[in-house]
């Protein structure tokens, strides 16, 4: 696969603090690639260097073969950037904002009007295009922000946590719009600290923490790192010792442990195992008072690799 983004040993420090510490990855053309990590992981610093907003201390990156350090203008020309902060004029309408920024991209006349119409459809605001952006909700503003980055049809788009602090409806629209961009052949580099977004959107995910890439692969590849068993965490109304050994012998159970009054059961298929757990407990006069099912996911990968939760 042809590479749209190539990052090699990228480093950036602020004083004595390394914000990005030897990051390397590549993104194929037409791929949605997510940088997943907690706040402060180095995601925004990384994409700021790709966008030409920060100069790396060392290392380099290329966008469609154009070095961000040696061919900065050519690299920027193939890129659209959706920043975390809203970069719009609040007194202008959605259409006026898009038209203004389209002119910054040298679009004019009928071509500009046609492209603004197309982008308004993509971001789902064609029916609100004449309203002032200052009257919009946070989610609608972010959708216009995304529209600005798409006006010049860039082959590579970077989105820096575009759904932070917005309502569920706008979030859903943004996620659908990201998937639509892939359908148009665009490459998307998407940063997030929401595990469910990375799982839904991404062809591949790079897990980032403390300035480093600590794992990279498809969702399935990353989950295999921590095993594919479902964790069932239960509480009982009696001593756990009355059920542990019988549960260990049940079909489909891969392991049972008890700690601090809670039992953790590992199972290949929770739907098949749960009825057996309840039946076995009831036959011994024990009642399950609570349970929580944790399917294998990227949150588990991060916990496995770092020893802490993704949103700590």
KEKE-3310 file (N, C-alpha, C; in steps of 0.2 Angstrom, whole numbers, plus 5000, padded with zeros to 4 digits):
npx = (5004:5003:5010:5003:5006:5022:5031:5046:5055:5052:5054:5051:5054:5050:5058:5065:5057:5051:5040:5036:5044:5053:5044:5037:5028:5017:5005:4994:4988:4971:4967:4960:4968:4971:4978:4978:4976:4979:4975:4989:4997:5005:4999:4994:5005:5013:5005:5005:5018:5017:5009:5016:5016:5024:5042:5051:5063:5071:5072:5059:5045:5034:5022:5013:5025:5032:5043:5040:5049:5059:5052:5041:5030:5025:5021:5011:5001:4995:4987:4974:4968:4960:4958:4959:4954:4941:4941:4934:4924:4913:4903:4899:4890:4887:4889:4896:4908:4914:4915:4924:4935:4937:4941:4954:4960:4961:4950:4937:4923:4911:4916:4920:4907:4901:4909:4907:4893:4894:4902:4894:4884:4891:4894:4882:4874:4867:4854:4856:4864:4864:4864:4871:4887:4890:4878:4877:4877:4890:4894:4889:4897:4910:4907:4907:4920:4927:4922:4929:4942:4940:4938:4947:4948:4958:4970:4975:4969:4970:4963:4961:4956:4941:4928:4928:4919:4906:4888:4879:4872:4879:4891:4889:4886:4899:4907:4901:4904:4918:4920:4914:4923:4934:4927:4928:4941:4950:4964:4964:4971:4968:4965:4962:4955:4945:4941:4931:4928:4940:4940:4928:4931:4943:4956:4968:4976:4987:4993:4997:5007:5015:5023:5027:5025:5017:5011:5004:4993:4979:4963:4959:4972:4978:4970:4973:4985:4982:4974:4959:4948:4933:4930:4921:4914:4909:4898:4894:4881:4886:4900:4914:4921:4912:4908:4918:4927:4917:4913:4925:4926:4916:4910:4917:4923:4938:4945:4945:4945:4947:4945:4946:4932:4926:4923:4932:4928:4935:4930:4926:4915:4903:4889:4886:4891:4886:4872:4875:4883:4874:4865:4873:4877:4865:4861:4869:4864:4868:4868:4870:4874:4878:4884:4897:4901:4915:4921:4934:4945:4951:4954:4957:4969:4977:4977:4984:4996:5001:4997:4988:4972:4965:4959:4964)
npy = (4994:5011:5024:5037:5045:5046:5044:5046:5043:5054:5068:5079:5091:5101:5112:5102:5092:5078:5079:5072:5057:5049:5045:5034:5029:5024:5028:5021:5026:5031:5026:5026:5031:5030:5039:5035:5039:5045:5062:5073:5063:5066:5067:5078:5087:5079:5079:5092:5094:5087:5095:5107:5116:5116:5114:5099:5093:5083:5070:5066:5068:5064:5069:5062:5059:5071:5080:5087:5095:5099:5101:5110:5118:5111:5100:5105:5109:5097:5094:5094:5102:5099:5107:5106:5118:5130:5137:5149:5162:5170:5180:5178:5168:5150:5147:5159:5158:5146:5151:5161:5155:5146:5155:5158:5146:5148:5146:5151:5160:5150:5138:5139:5141:5129:5120:5124:5121:5107:5103:5108:5099:5087:5090:5091:5103:5110:5115:5125:5134:5148:5154:5163:5158:5160:5157:5144:5127:5119:5107:5109:5120:5113:5105:5114:5118:5106:5106:5117:5112:5103:5109:5112:5099:5090:5077:5071:5071:5078:5076:5083:5077:5079:5078:5081:5087:5088:5086:5070:5068:5077:5071:5059:5062:5068:5056:5048:5056:5056:5043:5043:5051:5042:5034:5043:5042:5049:5050:5048:5055:5053:5059:5054:5051:5043:5027:5020:5027:5025:5012:5010:5018:5015:5009:5005:5007:5017:5016:5028:5034:5045:5051:5041:5028:5014:5003:4996:4993:4983:4983:4970:4964:4971:4968:4954:4955:4955:4944:4936:4933:4936:4946:4942:4950:4947:4948:4940:4934:4926:4916:4916:4904:4893:4892:4893:4882:4873:4881:4882:4870:4871:4870:4880:4889:4898:4902:4906:4918:4925:4940:4952:4950:4949:4940:4935:4929:4921:4919:4912:4914:4924:4924:4911:4906:4912:4908:4895:4899:4905:4894:4885:4892:4894:4881:4878:4886:4899:4916:4927:4944:4955:4959:4962:4964:4963:4965:4961:4974:4990:4998:4988:4984:4996:4997:4985:4987:4998:4998:5006:5015:5021:5034:5040)
npz = (5000:4996:5005:5014:5025:5033:5047:5056:5069:5077:5087:5101:5113:5127:5136:5148:5147:5138:5125:5114:5110:5101:5090:5078:5064:5051:5038:5027:5011:5010:5022:5039:5053:5070:5083:5099:5116:5133:5139:5137:5132:5121:5108:5102:5100:5092:5080:5078:5073:5061:5054:5052:5062:5073:5074:5073:5085:5082:5069:5057:5046:5033:5021:5009:5003:5004:5013:5030:5035:5026:5014:5017:5012:5002:5008:5017:5007:5004:5014:5026:5041:5056:5070:5088:5094:5091:5075:5069:5063:5073:5070:5057:5046:5044:5030:5026:5033:5028:5014:5016:5021:5010:5000:5005:5002:4988:4981:4970:4963:4954:4957:4970:4976:4973:4979:4993:4994:4993:5004:5015:5014:5018:5031:5037:5038:5029:5030:5039:5035:5033:5046:5060:5066:5079:5086:5086:5093:5103:5096:5083:5079:5079:5068:5057:5058:5054:5041:5036:5034:5024:5012:5001:4996:5002:5001:5013:5029:5045:5061:5077:5091:5088:5094:5107:5121:5116:5111:5110:5098:5088:5089:5084:5071:5067:5068:5058:5047:5046:5043:5030:5023:5021:5012:5001:4997:5005:5017:5034:5049:5065:5081:5098:5115:5117:5118:5112:5100:5093:5091:5083:5071:5066:5054:5058:5074:5084:5100:5112:5124:5136:5127:5118:5106:5111:5106:5091:5078:5071:5078:5081:5082:5092:5103:5104:5111:5124:5126:5122:5130:5138:5153:5167:5180:5197:5211:5227:5238:5248:5254:5243:5241:5240:5227:5218:5215:5209:5198:5191:5184:5175:5158:5145:5154:5157:5168:5185:5198:5214:5224:5237:5240:5227:5212:5198:5182:5168:5152:5136:5129:5135:5134:5133:5145:5156:5160:5165:5176:5185:5187:5193:5205:5211:5214:5224:5234:5233:5229:5215:5216:5209:5193:5181:5164:5155:5139:5129:5124:5118:5129:5138:5133:5134:5148:5151:5145:5152:5165:5170:5169:5153:5154:5165)
capx = (5000:5006:5010:5001:5010:5027:5034:5052:5059:5050:5056:5050:5054:5048:5063:5068:5051:5050:5033:5036:5050:5055:5038:5038:5023:5015:4998:4992:4983:4964:4967:4959:4973:4970:4982:4974:4980:4976:4977:4996:5001:5009:4996:4993:5012:5014:5001:5007:5024:5015:5005:5021:5015:5030:5047:5054:5070:5075:5067:5056:5039:5032:5015:5013:5032:5034:5045:5038:5055:5063:5047:5035:5025:5022:5017:5005:4997:4991:4984:4968:4969:4954:4961:4954:4951:4937:4944:4929:4921:4907:4898:4898:4886:4891:4891:4901:4914:4916:4917:4930:4941:4938:4945:4961:4963:4962:4944:4933:4917:4906:4919:4919:4900:4899:4912:4904:4887:4896:4904:4888:4880:4895:4894:4875:4872:4865:4848:4857:4870:4863:4863:4877:4890:4890:4872:4877:4880:4897:4895:4888:4903:4915:4906:4909:4927:4928:4921:4934:4948:4939:4936:4951:4949:4965:4971:4976:4966:4972:4958:4963:4950:4936:4922:4928:4914:4900:4883:4879:4870:4884:4897:4887:4887:4906:4910:4899:4907:4925:4920:4912:4929:4937:4924:4930:4948:4955:4968:4963:4974:4963:4968:4956:4956:4939:4943:4926:4929:4946:4937:4923:4933:4950:4959:4973:4977:4993:4992:5002:5008:5021:5027:5029:5020:5018:5008:5001:4990:4972:4959:4960:4979:4980:4967:4976:4990:4980:4970:4952:4943:4928:4930:4914:4916:4903:4898:4889:4878:4889:4907:4916:4923:4906:4906:4924:4929:4912:4913:4931:4925:4911:4912:4918:4926:4945:4949:4941:4949:4943:4949:4942:4925:4923:4925:4933:4928:4937:4926:4927:4908:4899:4882:4885:4893:4882:4867:4879:4886:4868:4862:4878:4877:4858:4861:4872:4861:4871:4864:4874:4870:4879:4889:4899:4904:4920:4923:4941:4944:4957:4955:4961:4976:4981:4978:4989:5003:5004:4995:4983:4966:4966:4957:4967)
capy = (5000:5017:5028:5044:5048:5042:5047:5042:5045:5061:5070:5086:5092:5108:5112:5096:5087:5076:5078:5066:5054:5044:5042:5032:5026:5025:5027:5020:5030:5029:5023:5029:5029:5034:5040:5034:5040:5050:5069:5073:5058:5068:5066:5085:5089:5075:5081:5099:5094:5085:5101:5112:5121:5115:5110:5094:5093:5078:5065:5069:5065:5065:5068:5060:5060:5078:5081:5092:5099:5101:5103:5111:5121:5106:5095:5108:5109:5091:5093:5098:5101:5100:5108:5106:5124:5132:5143:5152:5169:5169:5184:5176:5162:5144:5148:5164:5156:5142:5154:5165:5150:5143:5159:5157:5141:5151:5144:5157:5159:5144:5132:5140:5140:5122:5116:5125:5117:5100:5103:5109:5092:5082:5091:5090:5109:5114:5119:5130:5138:5156:5156:5164:5152:5161:5155:5136:5123:5117:5102:5112:5123:5108:5102:5119:5118:5101:5108:5121:5108:5099:5113:5111:5092:5088:5069:5069:5076:5077:5078:5082:5076:5083:5077:5083:5091:5090:5082:5064:5069:5080:5067:5053:5065:5068:5050:5046:5060:5053:5037:5045:5054:5037:5032:5047:5041:5053:5047:5052:5054:5055:5058:5053:5048:5039:5020:5017:5030:5022:5005:5011:5021:5015:5003:5003:5011:5017:5017:5032:5036:5048:5053:5036:5023:5008:4997:4998:4987:4983:4982:4963:4963:4974:4964:4948:4956:4954:4939:4938:4931:4941:4946:4943:4951:4946:4948:4935:4935:4921:4915:4914:4897:4889:4891:4894:4875:4870:4885:4881:4864:4872:4871:4887:4894:4898:4904:4909:4920:4929:4945:4957:4949:4949:4935:4937:4923:4922:4915:4913:4916:4926:4922:4904:4904:4916:4904:4890:4901:4906:4888:4882:4895:4893:4874:4878:4891:4906:4921:4932:4950:4960:4957:4967:4960:4967:4962:4963:4980:4994:5000:4983:4984:5001:4994:4979:4990:5004:4997:5011:5016:5025:5041:5042)
capz = (5000:4996:5011:5014:5030:5036:5053:5058:5075:5078:5094:5103:5120:5130:5141:5150:5147:5131:5124:5109:5111:5096:5088:5071:5061:5044:5037:5020:5008:5011:5029:5045:5058:5076:5089:5105:5122:5137:5138:5139:5129:5115:5102:5099:5099:5086:5074:5076:5069:5055:5051:5051:5067:5077:5071:5077:5088:5077:5066:5051:5043:5026:5018:5002:5000:5005:5020:5033:5037:5020:5009:5021:5008:4998:5013:5019:5002:5003:5021:5029:5048:5061:5077:5094:5095:5085:5071:5065:5064:5076:5068:5051:5045:5042:5023:5025:5035:5023:5008:5017:5021:5003:4996:5007:4998:4982:4977:4968:4959:4954:4960:4977:4978:4972:4985:4999:4995:4995:5011:5019:5014:5021:5038:5039:5040:5023:5032:5044:5032:5034:5053:5063:5069:5086:5089:5085:5098:5102:5091:5076:5077:5077:5061:5053:5059:5050:5034:5033:5033:5018:5007:4996:4995:5003:5001:5019:5034:5052:5066:5083:5096:5086:5097:5114:5124:5111:5112:5107:5091:5084:5089:5079:5064:5065:5066:5051:5042:5046:5039:5023:5020:5018:5006:4996:4996:5009:5022:5040:5055:5070:5088:5103:5121:5118:5116:5108:5094:5089:5089:5078:5065:5063:5051:5063:5080:5088:5107:5114:5131:5138:5121:5115:5103:5115:5103:5085:5075:5070:5084:5083:5083:5099:5108:5105:5115:5131:5126:5119:5135:5142:5160:5171:5187:5201:5219:5229:5244:5252:5253:5236:5241:5239:5220:5214:5212:5204:5192:5187:5180:5170:5151:5143:5159:5156:5174:5190:5203:5219:5227:5240:5240:5221:5208:5191:5178:5161:5148:5129:5127:5141:5134:5135:5152:5162:5163:5169:5183:5189:5189:5198:5211:5214:5216:5231:5239:5233:5224:5212:5218:5204:5189:5176:5159:5151:5133:5127:5120:5118:5136:5141:5130:5138:5155:5151:5144:5156:5172:5172:5164:5148:5155:5171)
cpx = (5004:5005:5008:5005:5015:5031:5040:5055:5058:5051:5054:5050:5053:5052:5066:5063:5050:5043:5032:5043:5051:5049:5039:5031:5021:5008:4997:4987:4976:4963:4964:4963:4972:4976:4978:4978:4977:4978:4985:5000:5006:5006:4996:5000:5014:5011:5003:5013:5022:5012:5010:5020:5021:5036:5050:5061:5074:5070:5064:5049:5038:5025:5015:5020:5035:5036:5043:5043:5058:5058:5040:5029:5021:5018:5011:4999:4992:4987:4978:4969:4962:4957:4956:4951:4947:4940:4939:4927:4914:4901:4896:4894:4890:4894:4897:4908:4917:4919:4923:4936:4942:4942:4953:4964:4963:4956:4940:4927:4913:4909:4919:4912:4898:4902:4909:4897:4889:4898:4899:4884:4884:4894:4887:4872:4869:4858:4849:4863:4870:4863:4870:4880:4890:4883:4872:4879:4887:4899:4894:4894:4909:4914:4908:4917:4930:4927:4926:4940:4946:4938:4940:4953:4956:4965:4972:4973:4968:4966:4960:4958:4944:4929:4922:4923:4908:4894:4883:4877:4876:4890:4896:4888:4894:4909:4908:4902:4914:4925:4918:4919:4933:4934:4926:4938:4953:4958:4966:4967:4970:4965:4962:4959:4950:4941:4937:4926:4935:4944:4933:4926:4939:4952:4964:4974:4984:4991:4998:5002:5014:5026:5029:5023:5022:5015:5005:4999:4982:4969:4960:4967:4981:4976:4970:4982:4988:4975:4963:4947:4939:4929:4923:4916:4909:4904:4893:4886:4881:4897:4909:4918:4918:4905:4913:4926:4924:4912:4919:4930:4919:4913:4912:4922:4934:4949:4944:4946:4945:4948:4945:4934:4922:4927:4926:4933:4930:4933:4927:4920:4904:4892:4881:4886:4888:4876:4870:4881:4880:4865:4867:4878:4870:4858:4864:4870:4864:4868:4870:4871:4872:4884:4891:4903:4909:4923:4930:4941:4951:4959:4959:4968:4980:4982:4984:4996:5006:5002:4991:4977:4968:4964:4959:4970)
cpy = (5006:5021:5035:5048:5043:5046:5043:5046:5052:5063:5078:5087:5100:5108:5105:5090:5085:5075:5072:5063:5048:5041:5040:5028:5028:5024:5027:5025:5027:5026:5028:5027:5033:5033:5040:5034:5045:5057:5069:5068:5060:5068:5073:5088:5085:5078:5089:5099:5092:5091:5107:5118:5121:5112:5105:5095:5089:5074:5069:5065:5068:5064:5067:5061:5067:5079:5087:5097:5102:5103:5105:5114:5116:5101:5099:5108:5103:5089:5097:5096:5103:5101:5107:5112:5126:5138:5146:5159:5169:5174:5183:5169:5156:5145:5153:5162:5151:5146:5158:5160:5147:5148:5159:5151:5142:5148:5151:5155:5153:5138:5133:5138:5132:5118:5117:5121:5109:5099:5103:5102:5087:5083:5092:5097:5113:5118:5124:5135:5145:5158:5158:5159:5153:5159:5147:5133:5121:5112:5104:5116:5119:5105:5107:5119:5112:5103:5112:5117:5104:5103:5112:5104:5089:5080:5067:5074:5073:5080:5077:5082:5080:5083:5078:5088:5093:5085:5076:5064:5071:5075:5061:5056:5066:5061:5047:5050:5058:5047:5038:5048:5048:5034:5037:5047:5045:5048:5052:5050:5057:5054:5058:5050:5044:5032:5018:5021:5027:5015:5005:5013:5018:5008:5000:5009:5011:5020:5021:5034:5039:5049:5047:5032:5017:5002:5000:4992:4988:4982:4975:4961:4965:4970:4957:4949:4954:4948:4941:4935:4937:4940:4947:4944:4951:4947:4943:4937:4929:4920:4913:4906:4892:4887:4891:4887:4873:4875:4884:4875:4865:4873:4878:4892:4893:4899:4907:4911:4924:4934:4950:4956:4949:4943:4937:4930:4925:4917:4917:4916:4918:4924:4915:4902:4907:4911:4898:4892:4902:4899:4885:4885:4894:4886:4873:4883:4898:4910:4926:4939:4955:4957:4962:4963:4965:4963:4965:4969:4984:4997:4995:4983:4990:4999:4989:4982:4995:5003:5002:5012:5021:5033:5043:5049)
cpz = (5000:5002:5010:5019:5033:5041:5055:5063:5077:5086:5095:5110:5122:5136:5142:5149:5139:5130:5119:5109:5107:5093:5080:5070:5054:5043:5029:5017:5008:5018:5034:5050:5064:5080:5095:5111:5126:5136:5141:5136:5124:5108:5098:5096:5092:5080:5072:5072:5062:5051:5050:5057:5072:5073:5075:5079:5084:5074:5060:5050:5036:5024:5011:4999:5001:5012:5024:5036:5031:5014:5012:5017:5004:5002:5015:5014:5001:5009:5023:5037:5052:5068:5082:5095:5089:5082:5066:5067:5067:5073:5061:5051:5043:5035:5022:5028:5030:5016:5010:5017:5014:4999:4999:5004:4990:4977:4975:4964:4960:4957:4967:4980:4978:4978:4992:5000:4996:5002:5016:5020:5019:5029:5041:5041:5034:5025:5037:5042:5033:5041:5055:5067:5077:5089:5089:5092:5097:5097:5084:5074:5075:5070:5056:5052:5054:5043:5031:5031:5026:5012:5001:4994:4996:5004:5008:5024:5041:5057:5073:5088:5094:5089:5105:5116:5120:5113:5108:5099:5086:5084:5084:5072:5062:5064:5060:5046:5041:5041:5031:5020:5017:5012:5000:4994:5000:5015:5028:5046:5061:5077:5093:5109:5122:5114:5111:5101:5090:5087:5083:5071:5062:5060:5055:5068:5083:5095:5109:5121:5133:5133:5117:5112:5107:5111:5096:5081:5074:5077:5086:5085:5090:5104:5109:5110:5122:5132:5124:5124:5137:5149:5163:5178:5191:5208:5221:5236:5249:5250:5246:5236:5239:5232:5216:5211:5207:5197:5188:5182:5175:5163:5149:5148:5158:5163:5179:5196:5208:5223:5230:5239:5233:5217:5201:5187:5171:5157:5140:5126:5133:5140:5135:5142:5157:5164:5167:5176:5187:5191:5194:5205:5215:5217:5223:5236:5239:5227:5222:5213:5213:5199:5184:5171:5155:5145:5132:5122:5121:5125:5140:5139:5134:5145:5156:5150:5149:5164:5175:5167:5159:5150:5162:5171)
residu = (UNK:UNK:UNK:UNK:UNK:UNK:UNK:UNK:UNK:UNK:UNK:UNK:UNK:UNK:UNK:UNK:UNK:UNK:UNK:UNK:UNK:UNK:UNK:UNK:UNK:UNK:UNK:UNK:UNK:UNK:UNK:UNK:UNK:UNK:UNK:UNK:UNK:UNK:UNK:UNK:UNK:UNK:UNK:UNK:UNK:UNK:UNK:UNK:UNK:UNK:UNK:UNK:UNK:UNK:UNK:UNK:UNK:UNK:UNK:UNK:UNK:UNK:UNK:UNK:UNK:UNK:UNK:UNK:UNK:UNK:UNK:UNK:UNK:UNK:UNK:UNK:UNK:UNK:UNK:UNK:UNK:UNK:UNK:UNK:UNK:UNK:UNK:UNK:UNK:UNK:UNK:UNK:UNK:UNK:UNK:UNK:UNK:UNK:UNK:UNK:UNK:UNK:UNK:UNK:UNK:UNK:UNK:UNK:UNK:UNK:UNK:UNK:UNK:UNK:UNK:UNK:UNK:UNK:UNK:UNK:UNK:UNK:UNK:UNK:UNK:UNK:UNK:UNK:UNK:UNK:UNK:UNK:UNK:UNK:UNK:UNK:UNK:UNK:UNK:UNK:UNK:UNK:UNK:UNK:UNK:UNK:UNK:UNK:UNK:UNK:UNK:UNK:UNK:UNK:UNK:UNK:UNK:UNK:UNK:UNK:UNK:UNK:UNK:UNK:UNK:UNK:UNK:UNK:UNK:UNK:UNK:UNK:UNK:UNK:UNK:UNK:UNK:UNK:UNK:UNK:UNK:UNK:UNK:UNK:UNK:UNK:UNK:UNK:UNK:UNK:UNK:UNK:UNK:UNK:UNK:UNK:UNK:UNK:UNK:UNK:UNK:UNK:UNK:UNK:UNK:UNK:UNK:UNK:UNK:UNK:UNK:UNK:UNK:UNK:UNK:UNK:UNK:UNK:UNK:UNK:UNK:UNK:UNK:UNK:UNK:UNK:UNK:UNK:UNK:UNK:UNK:UNK:UNK:UNK:UNK:UNK:UNK:UNK:UNK:UNK:UNK:UNK:UNK:UNK:UNK:UNK:UNK:UNK:UNK:UNK:UNK:UNK:UNK:UNK:UNK:UNK:UNK:UNK:UNK:UNK:UNK:UNK:UNK:UNK:UNK:UNK:UNK:UNK:UNK:UNK:UNK:UNK:UNK:UNK:UNK:UNK:UNK:UNK:UNK:UNK:UNK:UNK:UNK:UNK:UNK:UNK:UNK:UNK:UNK:UNK:UNK:UNK:UNK:UNK:UNK:UNK:UNK:UNK:UNK:UNK:UNK:UNK:UNK:UNK:UNK:UNK:UNK:UNK:UNK:UNK:UNK:UNK)
# end
